[in-house]
Amino acid sequence: MQATQCWFIGECMIELRRAGKDRFMQSFSGDVYNTAVYFRRSSTFTSTLISAVGIDSMSAALRLHAYEQGLDTSRILSLPNYAPGLYMIETTPDGERSFLYWRENSAARQMLTHEHADALESDAAHCRLLYFSGITLAILDERRRERLLALAASIRKSGGWIGFDSNYRPKLWRDKSSAVRWTDAALATASHALVTYDDEQDLHGDTAPSATLARILKAGAAEAVVKLGSDGCLAQSSSMPDAIAVPAEKVIPVDTTAAGDSFNAAYLAARLGEESLEDAARAGVHLAARVIRFPGAIIDAHDGVSQSGG
């Protein structure tokens, strides 16, 4: 297999964050988009954003932002009568965040049409890594979810990696049973599962991070990471008898937005670079610690996440 590309399928939205009384800073963000950007900064692989936007000025600005971050934007659909979703970040004094969303008519919900999915399938042999999340699944209708999981199964069968973060957001799902069914189906395709324990607890009632690891590895993942916030993470491959615990770096957070997304990016880039599982987990912890020291999801490259060449 000639695998030269890494694909990131998900939604990028307009981001607003407070910059004083009645004032806001505007950027672009989304869980998969954040991972794509930080992965590109950490690797030399061609990193492709797969999504959909409108034909309005903000959609054009979003496309330009992705291009300026080093992403291949050639597989982003442009759809009339749709526009990017919008969200606003609210942060507490200790850096914890909450979000307000306006995304019901987001263009990204319309990606993976028959033609879009068929074009991806025809190039699947060139995909080294396909990455998506539970949020990607949640915003799609069932036909599009089926196309996404079929594409993931095809890429994994060809020897590519499938990275998946369950990233459970209850408000995006019709009900919990649907979320569990589709998340489990996605985990069954994943070679590399990178999940947050709180999400898995909510979805499956797991009683310990070790139980989450065991369940995911049993489902067929080659390796799994359970992120534990300020307690670091647990990581284990299917060939390891025991999990490795990696502590978090002690920093004072300003904004925890994209902590998990950036962890995933650094971890996957390190593993594709043939670093050990433990070193990859440490790279993830280190990047997440850098990102949460600054406001917003995408921090400037000079703030500690250098842009790679290639």
N, C-alpha and C positions, 0 to 999 in steps of 0.2 A: 504494500500500500504506500503510495506517495502522499504522505500526509503533511501539508504545509500550513494549514490554516487553523485558527481557533475561532469558533463561532459562539456568540453570546446572544441568546434569544430572549427578549424582554422589552419592557416599557421604559422609555425615558420621558420624564415630565419636566414641566417648568417648576423650578424650586423658588420659593420665597422664604426669607428668614428676616427676623426683625433686626433693624439697624438704628434703633432709636424710636422715640414716640412717633407713631403714625408714619414711620419710614421703614422700607424693606429693601433688602438686597435681592437681586434676581440672578439665578443661575439655572442649571439643568442637572437632573439627577434621576435615579431610579435604581433599585437594588442590583439588577443585572448590569445596567449601564455603569454603575460605580465599580463593580467587579471588572468589567471590560477595561475601563480606564486604568485602574491600578494594575491589572494584569499586563497591559501594554507597556506601562512604565517599568515593569519588573522583568520583561522578557523581550526576545527578538522575534517572536512569532507574529505573523500577520494576524491581527485581531479584528474580527468583523462583527459589527453590530447588526443584528437582524431584528427589524421592528417595522413600524409604520408611523408616518406623520401625515399632516395635511399639506396644503399648498399655500398656506398663509405665511406671513412674515416671521412669526414665532417658530413655525416649523422649519423655515429656512435657517433661522438662527440656531435652532437645535442641531440641525445637520452640520452647520459650520462648527459648532462647539465640538461635536463628536470628531469631525475631521481634524480640528486643531489639537485634539487629544491623541491623535495618531491612529484613530480607528478607521478601518475600511467601511465606508458608508454606502457602498454600491448595492447592498441588498436591503436597504430601507425602502419600503414602498411609500409612494406619495399618493394620497387619496383625497380627492375633492370631497367637500362636505364634512370633513372631520378635522380635528385639531389635537395638539398634545394635551394630556391631562395636566392638572395644576395641583400643587400641594404646598402647604405652609408648615414650617418647622417652628415649634414652640419648645424652648428648653428651660429646665429648672436651674437653680443656682449650682447644683452639683453636676450639671451636664446631661442629665437624663432628658430624653426628647419625647415629644408627642407630635402627632401630625393631624392636620385638617386636609381633606382631599376633595377635589372636584375632577372626577375622571370618568363619569358614566358614559360620555360620548368620545372617549379617547380613541384616537386613530389606531393605537397599538392593539386594541381589541379586535381590529379587523385584519391583522396580519395573518399569514399562513392560509391564504386562499389556496384553492387547488393549484393554480399556476405557480404561486410563490413556493408552496411546499414541494411541487414537482421539480422546480428548478434547483432547490436545495438537495433533494434526493439524487438528482443526476450528478451532483458534485460531491456526494457524501464521502466518496473514497479519498478526497483531498482534505477531509476534516480530521485534524489531530485531536481536537477537544471540542465537544459541544457542551455548553453550560447554560442552564436555565434554573428557574426557582419555582417555589410554590405560588409566588405572586404571578409569574408568567402563566401558570396553569389557571389561576383563579380568574384572571381577566378574560380568558378565552372561552368561547362556547365549546360544547362537547365535541363537535366535529373537528375543531381546530386542535383541541387537546389530543384527540386521537392521532391527528397528523403529526403533531410534535412527538408523541411517544413512539410512533412508528419510525420517524426519522432517527430518534435516539437509538432505537433497537437496531436499525440498519447500520448506523455508524459504529456502534459497539461490536456488532457482528463482524465488521470490516477491520476491527482492531483499534478503532479510535476510543478515546476516553469520553465518558459522560459524567460531567460534574453537576451535582444537584444540591440545592439548599432548600429545605422545606418551607422556611420563611412564612410561617402560618399567620395570616391576618384574617380573623373570623369575619369581619365586616365585608370581605370580598367574596365570601362563599355563601351559597344559598342556605346550606346547613352543614353541621359538623360531619355528618356521615358522608356527604359528597367530598368534603375536604380530605377525610381519611382515605376514602376509596381512590381518589386521584393521586394523592401524595404517595400512597403505598405502591400504586402502579408506576409512578415515576421512580421511586426508590428501587423497584425491581429492574429498571433499565440502567441504574447508575453504577458506574465503576468506582466513582469517588463521591461519597456522600459527605457533605459538610453541613451539619445541622446545629441548631441551638437547642440546648436542653429544655429551656422553658417552653419552646414551641412543641417539642416532642412530648413533653409532659401534658400539655393541653390537648394534643391530638390523641395520644395513646395511653395516657395515664401511667407512664413509666415511673418507677419508684426510685431509680438511681441512674446516673449517667452510664454506668456499666451495663445496665439493662438495655439502654438505648443502643449502645455499641453492638451488643450481642444480637439484637433484633435486626439491625441494619446489615450486619455482616452475614447473618443467616439468610437475608433476602437476596443476597448475591453480590453485594459490593465487594470490590477488591480491597478497598480500605475506607475507613470512616473516621471522621473527626466530630466530636461533640464539643461545641463551644460553651463555655461556662461563665462568660462575662468576666468579672473581676477576679474569678478563680482560675482563669486560663482555659485549658482544654484537655481533653483526653483524645488520644489518637491510637488507632490499631489497624493493622492490615490483616487479611484473612490468613496469612502465613505466620502471624505472630501469636505466641501463646498468651501474652499479656498486653494490656494497654500501656501506653506511655503517657504520663502526666506532665504537661508543660505549664508552668505558672505564668500568670499575666505579669507584664511589666508595670511597676507602680508609677502612675502618673496622675496628675490632677486633671480630670476631663473638663473640657469646655463644651463639647457637643459630641455625644456618642453616635450620632448619625454615621452610617457606613462602617461602623467598627467590624461587624461580621462580614460585610461585603469585601472590605479591604483584606481581612484575614484570608478569605477564600482566594482572592487574587494572588497574594504572595505565596500561599501554600501550593496552589496549582502550578504557578510559574516555577517554583523551586522543584517540585516533583518532576515536571516536564524537563527541567534542567538536570535531572538525575541526582538531585540531592536526597539524602535520607529522609524517611518519614519524620523523624524527630527534628532534623534541621529545618524541614519544611514547616512544621508546626511552630518552631521558634521564629521563623521568618514571618509567619502569619501574625503571631502575637506581637512581634516588633512593629510591623506596619500598622496594625490596629492601634497600638499605643501612640504612634505618631499622629495618626489621623484624628483621634479624639481630642488632641490638644488644640485643634483649630475648629472654627465654626464652619458649618456646611458639610456636605457630603464629599465634594471633590476639592481637595486642598491644592494649593500651588505646588508645582513640582519642586521648586526651590525650598519648600518647607520640609523636605526630607524624603521625598519619593522621586528619585531621579528618573528621567526619561531615558529609555534604552534606545540604542540605535538599531538599524536593520529594517 
